[in-house]
Amino acid sequence: MFLKKKQNGHLVEILGLGDLFNPMHKMVPGRLHYGEELQDPEKFAKSDLMFPSGEDLPRCWVDPHYRDSELKK
C-alpha cells in the first residue's frame, strides 16, 4: 500500500500493514519512493501520512480511544 507524506507529498510504500491498522502503533515501517534508487526502510509517524488522494487516515487506525464515547452510553 502507498501513502503520501503530508509535508512534501512523497510516496511511502507501507511495509507493515498490521502496524498501520493497529491504533496502538504510532509509527509504521515504510520506504520512500522517489529517485531512481530503492530507499532503505525507515519508520514513519502515522500522523505525518495521508492517502494519495489527500484524505486523512481513518480514525480507527490512529486513535486507540475512537470508540470511548460509545462506552459511556
PDB file of N, H, CA, C and O in Angstrom:
ATOM      1  N   MET A   1       0.853  -1.165   0.000  1.00  0.00           N
ATOM      2  CA  MET A   1       0.000   0.000   0.000  1.00  0.00           C
ATOM      3  C   MET A   1       0.901   1.230   0.000  1.00  0.00           C
ATOM      4  O   MET A   1       1.954   1.248   0.636  1.00  0.00           O
ATOM      5  N   PHE A   2       0.466   2.253  -0.724  1.00  0.00           N
ATOM      6  H   PHE A   2      -0.390   2.239  -1.241  1.00  0.00           H
ATOM      7  CA  PHE A   2       1.204   3.500  -0.766  1.00  0.00           C
ATOM      8  C   PHE A   2       0.422   4.605  -0.073  1.00  0.00           C
ATOM      9  O   PHE A   2      -0.784   4.750  -0.277  1.00  0.00           O
ATOM     10  N   LEU A   3       1.114   5.378   0.743  1.00  0.00           N
ATOM     11  H   LEU A   3       2.094   5.261   0.909  1.00  0.00           H
ATOM     12  CA  LEU A   3       0.565   6.574   1.366  1.00  0.00           C
ATOM     13  C   LEU A   3       1.455   7.740   0.979  1.00  0.00           C
ATOM     14  O   LEU A   3       2.502   7.550   0.360  1.00  0.00           O
ATOM     15  N   LYS A   4       1.047   8.932   1.337  1.00  0.00           N
ATOM     16  H   LYS A   4       0.197   9.086   1.840  1.00  0.00           H
ATOM     17  CA  LYS A   4       1.786  10.133   0.965  1.00  0.00           C
ATOM     18  C   LYS A   4       2.147  10.918   2.213  1.00  0.00           C
ATOM     19  O   LYS A   4       1.343  11.035   3.139  1.00  0.00           O
ATOM     20  N   LYS A   5       3.386  11.467   2.235  1.00  0.00           N
ATOM     21  H   LYS A   5       4.039  11.372   1.484  1.00  0.00           H
ATOM     22  CA  LYS A   5       3.805  12.317   3.348  1.00  0.00           C
ATOM     23  C   LYS A   5       3.101  13.662   3.222  1.00  0.00           C
ATOM     24  O   LYS A   5       3.034  14.233   2.134  1.00  0.00           O
ATOM     25  N   LYS A   6       2.580  14.164   4.325  1.00  0.00           N
ATOM     26  H   LYS A   6       2.634  13.700   5.210  1.00  0.00           H
ATOM     27  CA  LYS A   6       1.855  15.428   4.316  1.00  0.00           C
ATOM     28  C   LYS A   6       2.765  16.616   3.996  1.00  0.00           C
ATOM     29  O   LYS A   6       2.337  17.551   3.319  1.00  0.00           O
ATOM     30  N   GLN A   7       4.013  16.591   4.471  1.00  0.00           N
ATOM     31  H   GLN A   7       4.361  15.832   5.021  1.00  0.00           H
ATOM     32  CA  GLN A   7       4.911  17.732   4.330  1.00  0.00           C
ATOM     33  C   GLN A   7       5.327  17.989   2.882  1.00  0.00           C
ATOM     34  O   GLN A   7       5.342  19.134   2.429  1.00  0.00           O
ATOM     35  N   ASN A   8       5.666  16.911   2.152  1.00  0.00           N
ATOM     36  H   ASN A   8       5.653  15.981   2.519  1.00  0.00           H
ATOM     37  CA  ASN A   8       6.241  17.125   0.830  1.00  0.00           C
ATOM     38  C   ASN A   8       5.567  16.331  -0.289  1.00  0.00           C
ATOM     39  O   ASN A   8       5.937  16.487  -1.452  1.00  0.00           O
ATOM     40  N   GLY A   9       4.597  15.491   0.029  1.00  0.00           N
ATOM     41  H   GLY A   9       4.296  15.364   0.975  1.00  0.00           H
ATOM     42  CA  GLY A   9       3.879  14.740  -0.991  1.00  0.00           C
ATOM     43  C   GLY A   9       4.604  13.520  -1.529  1.00  0.00           C
ATOM     44  O   GLY A   9       4.126  12.903  -2.481  1.00  0.00           O
ATOM     45  N   HIS A  10       5.745  13.148  -0.953  1.00  0.00           N
ATOM     46  H   HIS A  10       6.134  13.649  -0.180  1.00  0.00           H
ATOM     47  CA  HIS A  10       6.469  11.962  -1.415  1.00  0.00           C
ATOM     48  C   HIS A  10       5.685  10.708  -1.058  1.00  0.00           C
ATOM     49  O   HIS A  10       5.084  10.625   0.013  1.00  0.00           O
ATOM     50  N   LEU A  11       5.695   9.738  -1.959  1.00  0.00           N
ATOM     51  H   LEU A  11       6.183   9.806  -2.829  1.00  0.00           H
ATOM     52  CA  LEU A  11       5.017   8.473  -1.711  1.00  0.00           C
ATOM     53  C   LEU A  11       5.840   7.593  -0.787  1.00  0.00           C
ATOM     54  O   LEU A  11       7.069   7.556  -0.858  1.00  0.00           O
ATOM     55  N   VAL A  12       5.127   6.884   0.087  1.00  0.00           N
ATOM     56  H   VAL A  12       4.129   6.915   0.145  1.00  0.00           H
ATOM     57  CA  VAL A  12       5.747   5.957   1.035  1.00  0.00           C
ATOM     58  C   VAL A  12       5.086   4.597   0.843  1.00  0.00           C
ATOM     59  O   VAL A  12       3.867   4.471   0.957  1.00  0.00           O
ATOM     60  N   GLU A  13       5.893   3.584   0.552  1.00  0.00           N
ATOM     61  H   GLU A  13       6.883   3.687   0.460  1.00  0.00           H
ATOM     62  CA  GLU A  13       5.387   2.219   0.479  1.00  0.00           C
ATOM     63  C   GLU A  13       5.334   1.676   1.899  1.00  0.00           C
ATOM     64  O   GLU A  13       6.364   1.601   2.569  1.00  0.00           O
ATOM     65  N   ILE A  14       4.161   1.301   2.363  1.00  0.00           N
ATOM     66  H   ILE A  14       3.324   1.362   1.819  1.00  0.00           H
ATOM     67  CA  ILE A  14       3.990   0.779   3.717  1.00  0.00           C
ATOM     68  C   ILE A  14       4.382  -0.687   3.720  1.00  0.00           C
ATOM     69  O   ILE A  14       3.847  -1.484   2.949  1.00  0.00           O
ATOM     70  N   LEU A  15       5.321  -1.039   4.594  1.00  0.00           N
ATOM     71  H   LEU A  15       5.756  -0.391   5.220  1.00  0.00           H
ATOM     72  CA  LEU A  15       5.845  -2.400   4.654  1.00  0.00           C
ATOM     73  C   LEU A  15       5.185  -3.240   5.746  1.00  0.00           C
ATOM     74  O   LEU A  15       5.309  -4.465   5.739  1.00  0.00           O
ATOM     75  N   GLY A  16       4.491  -2.602   6.678  1.00  0.00           N
ATOM     76  H   GLY A  16       4.390  -1.607   6.684  1.00  0.00           H
ATOM     77  CA  GLY A  16       3.847  -3.323   7.775  1.00  0.00           C
ATOM     78  C   GLY A  16       2.390  -2.923   7.901  1.00  0.00           C
ATOM     79  O   GLY A  16       2.057  -2.016   8.663  1.00  0.00           O
ATOM     80  N   LEU A  17       1.517  -3.595   7.158  1.00  0.00           N
ATOM     81  H   LEU A  17       1.787  -4.332   6.539  1.00  0.00           H
ATOM     82  CA  LEU A  17       0.097  -3.229   7.206  1.00  0.00           C
ATOM     83  C   LEU A  17      -0.504  -3.464   8.584  1.00  0.00           C
ATOM     84  O   LEU A  17      -1.391  -2.721   9.005  1.00  0.00           O
ATOM     85  N   GLY A  18      -0.041  -4.471   9.283  1.00  0.00           N
ATOM     86  H   GLY A  18       0.680  -5.075   8.942  1.00  0.00           H
ATOM     87  CA  GLY A  18      -0.532  -4.716  10.640  1.00  0.00           C
ATOM     88  C   GLY A  18      -0.265  -3.518  11.546  1.00  0.00           C
ATOM     89  O   GLY A  18      -1.118  -3.139  12.349  1.00  0.00           O
ATOM     90  N   ASP A  19       0.912  -2.929  11.415  1.00  0.00           N
ATOM     91  H   ASP A  19       1.605  -3.237  10.763  1.00  0.00           H
ATOM     92  CA  ASP A  19       1.240  -1.732  12.190  1.00  0.00           C
ATOM     93  C   ASP A  19       0.368  -0.546  11.775  1.00  0.00           C
ATOM     94  O   ASP A  19      -0.021   0.271  12.609  1.00  0.00           O
ATOM     95  N   LEU A  20       0.069  -0.464  10.499  1.00  0.00           N
ATOM     96  H   LEU A  20       0.385  -1.128   9.822  1.00  0.00           H
ATOM     97  CA  LEU A  20      -0.760   0.639  10.003  1.00  0.00           C
ATOM     98  C   LEU A  20      -2.178   0.555  10.561  1.00  0.00           C
ATOM     99  O   LEU A  20      -2.745   1.568  10.972  1.00  0.00           O
ATOM    100  N   PHE A  21      -2.743  -0.626  10.578  1.00  0.00           N
ATOM    101  H   PHE A  21      -2.283  -1.449  10.244  1.00  0.00           H
ATOM    102  CA  PHE A  21      -4.126  -0.803  11.022  1.00  0.00           C
ATOM    103  C   PHE A  21      -4.279  -0.793  12.537  1.00  0.00           C
ATOM    104  O   PHE A  21      -5.382  -0.574  13.037  1.00  0.00           O
ATOM    105  N   ASN A  22      -3.198  -1.026  13.278  1.00  0.00           N
ATOM    106  H   ASN A  22      -2.302  -1.204  12.871  1.00  0.00           H
ATOM    107  CA  ASN A  22      -3.256  -1.098  14.731  1.00  0.00           C
ATOM    108  C   ASN A  22      -3.185   0.316  15.320  1.00  0.00           C
ATOM    109  O   ASN A  22      -2.164   0.986  15.167  1.00  0.00           O
ATOM    110  N   PRO A  23      -4.242   0.783  15.987  1.00  0.00           N
ATOM    111  CA  PRO A  23      -4.235   2.145  16.524  1.00  0.00           C
ATOM    112  C   PRO A  23      -3.250   2.351  17.681  1.00  0.00           C
ATOM    113  O   PRO A  23      -2.955   3.490  18.044  1.00  0.00           O
ATOM    114  N   MET A  24      -2.745   1.270  18.256  1.00  0.00           N
ATOM    115  H   MET A  24      -2.984   0.345  17.961  1.00  0.00           H
ATOM    116  CA  MET A  24      -1.778   1.394  19.347  1.00  0.00           C
ATOM    117  C   MET A  24      -0.374   1.713  18.834  1.00  0.00           C
ATOM    118  O   MET A  24       0.473   2.168  19.603  1.00  0.00           O
ATOM    119  N   HIS A  25      -0.121   1.486  17.568  1.00  0.00           N
ATOM    120  H   HIS A  25      -0.809   1.117  16.943  1.00  0.00           H
ATOM    121  CA  HIS A  25       1.193   1.757  16.970  1.00  0.00           C
ATOM    122  C   HIS A  25       1.184   3.149  16.351  1.00  0.00           C
ATOM    123  O   HIS A  25       0.400   3.424  15.443  1.00  0.00           O
ATOM    124  N   LYS A  26       2.051   4.020  16.840  1.00  0.00           N
ATOM    125  H   LYS A  26       2.688   3.797  17.578  1.00  0.00           H
ATOM    126  CA  LYS A  26       2.144   5.396  16.328  1.00  0.00           C
ATOM    127  C   LYS A  26       3.058   5.505  15.118  1.00  0.00           C
ATOM    128  O   LYS A  26       2.962   6.456  14.343  1.00  0.00           O
ATOM    129  N   MET A  27       3.947   4.524  14.959  1.00  0.00           N
ATOM    130  H   MET A  27       4.025   3.751  15.588  1.00  0.00           H
ATOM    131  CA  MET A  27       4.899   4.518  13.849  1.00  0.00           C
ATOM    132  C   MET A  27       4.628   3.305  12.959  1.00  0.00           C
ATOM    133  O   MET A  27       4.138   2.276  13.424  1.00  0.00           O
ATOM    134  N   VAL A  28       4.950   3.443  11.692  1.00  0.00           N
ATOM    135  H   VAL A  28       5.348   4.279  11.315  1.00  0.00           H
ATOM    136  CA  VAL A  28       4.740   2.359  10.739  1.00  0.00           C
ATOM    137  C   VAL A  28       5.986   2.242   9.853  1.00  0.00           C
ATOM    138  O   VAL A  28       6.523   3.256   9.407  1.00  0.00           O
ATOM    139  N   PRO A  29       6.451   1.003   9.595  1.00  0.00           N
ATOM    140  CA  PRO A  29       7.631   0.852   8.729  1.00  0.00           C
ATOM    141  C   PRO A  29       7.260   1.084   7.267  1.00  0.00           C
ATOM    142  O   PRO A  29       6.210   0.644   6.800  1.00  0.00           O
ATOM    143  N   GLY A  30       8.136   1.777   6.563  1.00  0.00           N
ATOM    144  H   GLY A  30       8.989   2.134   6.943  1.00  0.00           H
ATOM    145  CA  GLY A  30       7.880   2.053   5.160  1.00  0.00           C
ATOM    146  C   GLY A  30       9.154   2.416   4.426  1.00  0.00           C
ATOM    147  O   GLY A  30      10.242   2.454   5.001  1.00  0.00           O
ATOM    148  N   ARG A  31       8.990   2.683   3.138  1.00  0.00           N
ATOM    149  H   ARG A  31       8.106   2.652   2.670  1.00  0.00           H
ATOM    150  CA  ARG A  31      10.119   3.014   2.277  1.00  0.00           C
ATOM    151  C   ARG A  31       9.690   4.143   1.350  1.00  0.00           C
ATOM    152  O   ARG A  31       8.687   4.026   0.645  1.00  0.00           O
ATOM    153  N   LEU A  32      10.444   5.227   1.349  1.00  0.00           N
ATOM    154  H   LEU A  32      11.258   5.322   1.921  1.00  0.00           H
ATOM    155  CA  LEU A  32      10.163   6.349   0.451  1.00  0.00           C
ATOM    156  C   LEU A  32      10.338   5.918  -0.997  1.00  0.00           C
ATOM    157  O   LEU A  32      11.222   5.121  -1.313  1.00  0.00           O
ATOM    158  N   HIS A  33       9.498   6.445  -1.871  1.00  0.00           N
ATOM    159  H   HIS A  33       8.780   7.092  -1.615  1.00  0.00           H
ATOM    160  CA  HIS A  33       9.595   6.153  -3.302  1.00  0.00           C
ATOM    161  C   HIS A  33       9.822   7.449  -4.051  1.00  0.00           C
ATOM    162  O   HIS A  33       8.875   8.131  -4.444  1.00  0.00           O
ATOM    163  N   TYR A  34      11.084   7.778  -4.244  1.00  0.00           N
ATOM    164  H   TYR A  34      11.853   7.224  -3.925  1.00  0.00           H
ATOM    165  CA  TYR A  34      11.463   8.887  -5.114  1.00  0.00           C
ATOM    166  C   TYR A  34      12.897   8.667  -5.557  1.00  0.00           C
ATOM    167  O   TYR A  34      13.672   8.000  -4.872  1.00  0.00           O
ATOM    168  N   GLY A  35      13.237   9.215  -6.677  1.00  0.00           N
ATOM    169  H   GLY A  35      12.607   9.757  -7.234  1.00  0.00           H
ATOM    170  CA  GLY A  35      14.560   8.973  -7.217  1.00  0.00           C
ATOM    171  C   GLY A  35      14.624   7.620  -7.897  1.00  0.00           C
ATOM    172  O   GLY A  35      13.619   6.918  -8.008  1.00  0.00           O
ATOM    173  N   GLU A  36      15.798   7.267  -8.343  1.00  0.00           N
ATOM    174  H   GLU A  36      16.615   7.837  -8.253  1.00  0.00           H
ATOM    175  CA  GLU A  36      15.966   6.012  -9.067  1.00  0.00           C
ATOM    176  C   GLU A  36      16.407   4.867  -8.176  1.00  0.00           C
ATOM    177  O   GLU A  36      16.215   3.703  -8.528  1.00  0.00           O
ATOM    178  N   GLU A  37      16.987   5.170  -7.042  1.00  0.00           N
ATOM    179  H   GLU A  37      17.143   6.115  -6.756  1.00  0.00           H
ATOM    180  CA  GLU A  37      17.481   4.140  -6.127  1.00  0.00           C
ATOM    181  C   GLU A  37      16.368   3.714  -5.160  1.00  0.00           C
ATOM    182  O   GLU A  37      15.561   4.535  -4.722  1.00  0.00           O
ATOM    183  N   LEU A  38      16.342   2.427  -4.840  1.00  0.00           N
ATOM    184  H   LEU A  38      16.997   1.761  -5.196  1.00  0.00           H
ATOM    185  CA  LEU A  38      15.432   1.922  -3.825  1.00  0.00           C
ATOM    186  C   LEU A  38      15.917   2.405  -2.467  1.00  0.00           C
ATOM    187  O   LEU A  38      17.067   2.167  -2.097  1.00  0.00           O
ATOM    188  N   GLN A  39      15.061   3.074  -1.731  1.00  0.00           N
ATOM    189  H   GLN A  39      14.127   3.268  -2.032  1.00  0.00           H
ATOM    190  CA  GLN A  39      15.424   3.667  -0.447  1.00  0.00           C
ATOM    191  C   GLN A  39      15.405   2.604   0.659  1.00  0.00           C
ATOM    192  O   GLN A  39      14.708   1.595   0.554  1.00  0.00           O
ATOM    193  N   ASP A  40      16.172   2.847   1.705  1.00  0.00           N
ATOM    194  H   ASP A  40      16.738   3.667   1.791  1.00  0.00           H
ATOM    195  CA  ASP A  40      16.191   1.955   2.863  1.00  0.00           C
ATOM    196  C   ASP A  40      14.907   2.110   3.666  1.00  0.00           C
ATOM    197  O   ASP A  40      14.357   3.208   3.745  1.00  0.00           O
ATOM    198  N   PRO A  41      14.417   1.014   4.270  1.00  0.00           N
ATOM    199  CA  PRO A  41      13.229   1.113   5.121  1.00  0.00           C
ATOM    200  C   PRO A  41      13.505   2.002   6.336  1.00  0.00           C
ATOM    201  O   PRO A  41      14.621   2.041   6.854  1.00  0.00           O
ATOM    202  N   GLU A  42      12.480   2.704   6.772  1.00  0.00           N
ATOM    203  H   GLU A  42      11.574   2.673   6.351  1.00  0.00           H
ATOM    204  CA  GLU A  42      12.551   3.523   7.987  1.00  0.00           C
ATOM    205  C   GLU A  42      11.156   3.590   8.596  1.00  0.00           C
ATOM    206  O   GLU A  42      10.183   3.122   8.007  1.00  0.00           O
ATOM    207  N   LYS A  43      11.078   4.179   9.785  1.00  0.00           N
ATOM    208  H   LYS A  43      11.869   4.560  10.264  1.00  0.00           H
ATOM    209  CA  LYS A  43       9.793   4.314  10.480  1.00  0.00           C
ATOM    210  C   LYS A  43       9.200   5.689  10.185  1.00  0.00           C
ATOM    211  O   LYS A  43       9.917   6.690  10.149  1.00  0.00           O
ATOM    212  N   PHE A  44       7.893   5.728   9.976  1.00  0.00           N
ATOM    213  H   PHE A  44       7.310   4.916  10.005  1.00  0.00           H
ATOM    214  CA  PHE A  44       7.172   6.966   9.719  1.00  0.00           C
ATOM    215  C   PHE A  44       6.046   7.103  10.732  1.00  0.00           C
ATOM    216  O   PHE A  44       5.377   6.124  11.067  1.00  0.00           O
ATOM    217  N   ALA A  45       5.842   8.314  11.215  1.00  0.00           N
ATOM    218  H   ALA A  45       6.385   9.109  10.943  1.00  0.00           H
ATOM    219  CA  ALA A  45       4.727   8.583  12.126  1.00  0.00           C
ATOM    220  C   ALA A  45       3.429   8.585  11.326  1.00  0.00           C
ATOM    221  O   ALA A  45       3.347   9.202  10.264  1.00  0.00           O
ATOM    222  N   LYS A  46       2.430   7.900  11.836  1.00  0.00           N
ATOM    223  H   LYS A  46       2.497   7.399  12.699  1.00  0.00           H
ATOM    224  CA  LYS A  46       1.144   7.868  11.147  1.00  0.00           C
ATOM    225  C   LYS A  46       0.557   9.268  10.992  1.00  0.00           C
ATOM    226  O   LYS A  46      -0.132   9.555  10.013  1.00  0.00           O
ATOM    227  N   SER A  47       0.834  10.137  11.964  1.00  0.00           N
ATOM    228  H   SER A  47       1.394   9.904  12.760  1.00  0.00           H
ATOM    229  CA  SER A  47       0.289  11.497  11.913  1.00  0.00           C
ATOM    230  C   SER A  47       0.859  12.298  10.739  1.00  0.00           C
ATOM    231  O   SER A  47       0.291  13.325  10.365  1.00  0.00           O
ATOM    232  N   ASP A  48       1.972  11.846  10.152  1.00  0.00           N
ATOM    233  H   ASP A  48       2.434  11.012  10.456  1.00  0.00           H
ATOM    234  CA  ASP A  48       2.593  12.537   9.017  1.00  0.00           C
ATOM    235  C   ASP A  48       2.173  11.955   7.674  1.00  0.00           C
ATOM    236  O   ASP A  48       2.675  12.380   6.633  1.00  0.00           O
ATOM    237  N   LEU A  49       1.252  10.980   7.682  1.00  0.00           N
ATOM    238  H   LEU A  49       0.844  10.634   8.527  1.00  0.00           H
ATOM    239  CA  LEU A  49       0.868  10.293   6.451  1.00  0.00           C
ATOM    240  C   LEU A  49      -0.599  10.522   6.118  1.00  0.00           C
ATOM    241  O   LEU A  49      -1.426  10.760   6.999  1.00  0.00           O
ATOM    242  N   MET A  50      -0.901  10.445   4.833  1.00  0.00           N
ATOM    243  H   MET A  50      -0.230  10.252   4.117  1.00  0.00           H
ATOM    244  CA  MET A  50      -2.283  10.519   4.349  1.00  0.00           C
ATOM    245  C   MET A  50      -2.380   9.675   3.082  1.00  0.00           C
ATOM    246  O   MET A  50      -1.365   9.239   2.540  1.00  0.00           O
ATOM    247  N   PHE A  51      -3.596   9.451   2.619  1.00  0.00           N
ATOM    248  H   PHE A  51      -4.420   9.806   3.060  1.00  0.00           H
ATOM    249  CA  PHE A  51      -3.790   8.723   1.379  1.00  0.00           C
ATOM    250  C   PHE A  51      -3.336   9.582   0.205  1.00  0.00           C
ATOM    251  O   PHE A  51      -3.348  10.809   0.309  1.00  0.00           O
ATOM    252  N   PRO A  52      -2.934   8.970  -0.912  1.00  0.00           N
ATOM    253  CA  PRO A  52      -2.526   9.747  -2.080  1.00  0.00           C
ATOM    254  C   PRO A  52      -3.615  10.697  -2.585  1.00  0.00           C
ATOM    255  O   PRO A  52      -3.310  11.692  -3.244  1.00  0.00           O
ATOM    256  N   SER A  53      -4.866  10.404  -2.287  1.00  0.00           N
ATOM    257  H   SER A  53      -5.114   9.596  -1.752  1.00  0.00           H
ATOM    258  CA  SER A  53      -5.976  11.272  -2.699  1.00  0.00           C
ATOM    259  C   SER A  53      -6.076  12.538  -1.841  1.00  0.00           C
ATOM    260  O   SER A  53      -6.822  13.459  -2.173  1.00  0.00           O
ATOM    261  N   GLY A  54      -5.322  12.577  -0.739  1.00  0.00           N
ATOM    262  H   GLY A  54      -4.716  11.829  -0.469  1.00  0.00           H
ATOM    263  CA  GLY A  54      -5.362  13.736   0.147  1.00  0.00           C
ATOM    264  C   GLY A  54      -6.203  13.520   1.393  1.00  0.00           C
ATOM    265  O   GLY A  54      -6.250  14.389   2.263  1.00  0.00           O
ATOM    266  N   GLU A  55      -6.868  12.376   1.494  1.00  0.00           N
ATOM    267  H   GLU A  55      -6.830  11.670   0.787  1.00  0.00           H
ATOM    268  CA  GLU A  55      -7.688  12.074   2.668  1.00  0.00           C
ATOM    269  C   GLU A  55      -6.805  11.649   3.838  1.00  0.00           C
ATOM    270  O   GLU A  55      -5.767  11.016   3.646  1.00  0.00           O
ATOM    271  N   ASP A  56      -7.227  12.003   5.047  1.00  0.00           N
ATOM    272  H   ASP A  56      -8.071  12.517   5.203  1.00  0.00           H
ATOM    273  CA  ASP A  56      -6.525  11.558   6.251  1.00  0.00           C
ATOM    274  C   ASP A  56      -6.768  10.073   6.477  1.00  0.00           C
ATOM    275  O   ASP A  56      -7.709   9.492   5.936  1.00  0.00           O
ATOM    276  N   LEU A  57      -5.910   9.474   7.280  1.00  0.00           N
ATOM    277  H   LEU A  57      -5.146   9.946   7.720  1.00  0.00           H
ATOM    278  CA  LEU A  57      -6.098   8.071   7.648  1.00  0.00           C
ATOM    279  C   LEU A  57      -7.350   7.944   8.511  1.00  0.00           C
ATOM    280  O   LEU A  57      -7.695   8.881   9.231  1.00  0.00           O
ATOM    281  N   PRO A  58      -8.040   6.793   8.450  1.00  0.00           N
ATOM    282  CA  PRO A  58      -9.218   6.601   9.286  1.00  0.00           C
ATOM    283  C   PRO A  58      -8.873   6.727  10.767  1.00  0.00           C
ATOM    284  O   PRO A  58      -7.795   6.320  11.202  1.00  0.00           O
ATOM    285  N   ARG A  59      -9.785   7.285  11.520  1.00  0.00           N
ATOM    286  H   ARG A  59     -10.661   7.615  11.166  1.00  0.00           H
ATOM    287  CA  ARG A  59      -9.562   7.496  12.948  1.00  0.00           C
ATOM    288  C   ARG A  59      -9.296   6.186  13.683  1.00  0.00           C
ATOM    289  O   ARG A  59      -8.525   6.165  14.642  1.00  0.00           O
ATOM    290  N   CYS A  60      -9.916   5.101  13.250  1.00  0.00           N
ATOM    291  H   CYS A  60     -10.543   5.118  12.470  1.00  0.00           H
ATOM    292  CA  CYS A  60      -9.729   3.808  13.917  1.00  0.00           C
ATOM    293  C   CYS A  60      -8.319   3.253  13.703  1.00  0.00           C
ATOM    294  O   CYS A  60      -7.941   2.296  14.380  1.00  0.00           O
ATOM    295  N   TRP A  61      -7.541   3.811  12.800  1.00  0.00           N
ATOM    296  H   TRP A  61      -7.848   4.587  12.251  1.00  0.00           H
ATOM    297  CA  TRP A  61      -6.153   3.401  12.587  1.00  0.00           C
ATOM    298  C   TRP A  61      -5.186   4.194  13.453  1.00  0.00           C
ATOM    299  O   TRP A  61      -4.064   3.746  13.689  1.00  0.00           O
ATOM    300  N   VAL A  62      -5.597   5.364  13.929  1.00  0.00           N
ATOM    301  H   VAL A  62      -6.508   5.728  13.738  1.00  0.00           H
ATOM    302  CA  VAL A  62      -4.659   6.252  14.623  1.00  0.00           C
ATOM    303  C   VAL A  62      -5.042   6.573  16.069  1.00  0.00           C
ATOM    304  O   VAL A  62      -4.190   7.017  16.839  1.00  0.00           O
ATOM    305  N   ASP A  63      -6.293   6.360  16.454  1.00  0.00           N
ATOM    306  H   ASP A  63      -6.985   6.000  15.828  1.00  0.00           H
ATOM    307  CA  ASP A  63      -6.761   6.728  17.789  1.00  0.00           C
ATOM    308  C   ASP A  63      -7.277   5.498  18.526  1.00  0.00           C
ATOM    309  O   ASP A  63      -8.348   4.994  18.190  1.00  0.00           O
ATOM    310  N   PRO A  64      -6.540   4.997  19.528  1.00  0.00           N
ATOM    311  CA  PRO A  64      -6.997   3.804  20.247  1.00  0.00           C
ATOM    312  C   PRO A  64      -8.271   4.040  21.060  1.00  0.00           C
ATOM    313  O   PRO A  64      -8.894   3.082  21.518  1.00  0.00           O
ATOM    314  N   HIS A  65      -8.659   5.284  21.242  1.00  0.00           N
ATOM    315  H   HIS A  65      -8.152   6.062  20.870  1.00  0.00           H
ATOM    316  CA  HIS A  65      -9.858   5.609  22.020  1.00  0.00           C
ATOM    317  C   HIS A  65     -11.001   6.106  21.153  1.00  0.00           C
ATOM    318  O   HIS A  65     -11.862   6.848  21.626  1.00  0.00           O
ATOM    319  N   TYR A  66     -11.018   5.710  19.901  1.00  0.00           N
ATOM    320  H   TYR A  66     -10.319   5.108  19.517  1.00  0.00           H
ATOM    321  CA  TYR A  66     -12.011   6.245  18.970  1.00  0.00           C
ATOM    322  C   TYR A  66     -13.447   5.823  19.303  1.00  0.00           C
ATOM    323  O   TYR A  66     -14.387   6.440  18.801  1.00  0.00           O
ATOM    324  N   ARG A  67     -13.644   4.809  20.118  1.00  0.00           N
ATOM    325  H   ARG A  67     -12.881   4.307  20.526  1.00  0.00           H
ATOM    326  CA  ARG A  67     -15.000   4.366  20.473  1.00  0.00           C
ATOM    327  C   ARG A  67     -15.327   4.581  21.945  1.00  0.00           C
ATOM    328  O   ARG A  67     -16.329   4.058  22.432  1.00  0.00           O
ATOM    329  N   ASP A  68     -14.506   5.335  22.659  1.00  0.00           N
ATOM    330  H   ASP A  68     -13.691   5.759  22.264  1.00  0.00           H
ATOM    331  CA  ASP A  68     -14.748   5.539  24.083  1.00  0.00           C
ATOM    332  C   ASP A  68     -16.086   6.200  24.371  1.00  0.00           C
ATOM    333  O   ASP A  68     -16.715   5.895  25.384  1.00  0.00           O
ATOM    334  N   SER A  69     -16.527   7.087  23.514  1.00  0.00           N
ATOM    335  H   SER A  69     -16.015   7.335  22.691  1.00  0.00           H
ATOM    336  CA  SER A  69     -17.799   7.775  23.741  1.00  0.00           C
ATOM    337  C   SER A  69     -18.976   6.801  23.710  1.00  0.00           C
ATOM    338  O   SER A  69     -19.986   7.040  24.371  1.00  0.00           O
ATOM    339  N   GLU A  70     -18.864   5.711  22.957  1.00  0.00           N
ATOM    340  H   GLU A  70     -18.043   5.516  22.420  1.00  0.00           H
ATOM    341  CA  GLU A  70     -19.924   4.713  22.909  1.00  0.00           C
ATOM    342  C   GLU A  70     -20.011   3.922  24.209  1.00  0.00           C
ATOM    343  O   GLU A  70     -21.089   3.439  24.559  1.00  0.00           O
ATOM    344  N   LEU A  71     -18.915   3.779  24.923  1.00  0.00           N
ATOM    345  H   LEU A  71     -18.040   4.171  24.639  1.00  0.00           H
ATOM    346  CA  LEU A  71     -18.907   3.027  26.173  1.00  0.00           C
ATOM    347  C   LEU A  71     -19.624   3.784  27.295  1.00  0.00           C
ATOM    348  O   LEU A  71     -20.125   3.174  28.240  1.00  0.00           O
ATOM    349  N   LYS A  72     -19.669   5.095  27.186  1.00  0.00           N
ATOM    350  H   LYS A  72     -19.262   5.590  26.418  1.00  0.00           H
ATOM    351  CA  LYS A  72     -20.287   5.919  28.231  1.00  0.00           C
ATOM    352  C   LYS A  72     -21.804   5.912  28.153  1.00  0.00           C
ATOM    353  O   LYS A  72     -22.470   6.360  29.086  1.00  0.00           O
ATOM    354  N   LYS A  73     -22.359   5.417  27.068  1.00  0.00           N
ATOM    355  H   LYS A  73     -21.818   5.053  26.310  1.00  0.00           H
ATOM    356  CA  LYS A  73     -23.832   5.405  26.877  1.00  0.00           C
ATOM    357  C   LYS A  73     -24.478   4.288  27.649  1.00  0.00           C
ATOM    358  O   LYS A  73     -25.698   4.131  27.604  1.00  0.00           O
TER     359      LYS A  73
END
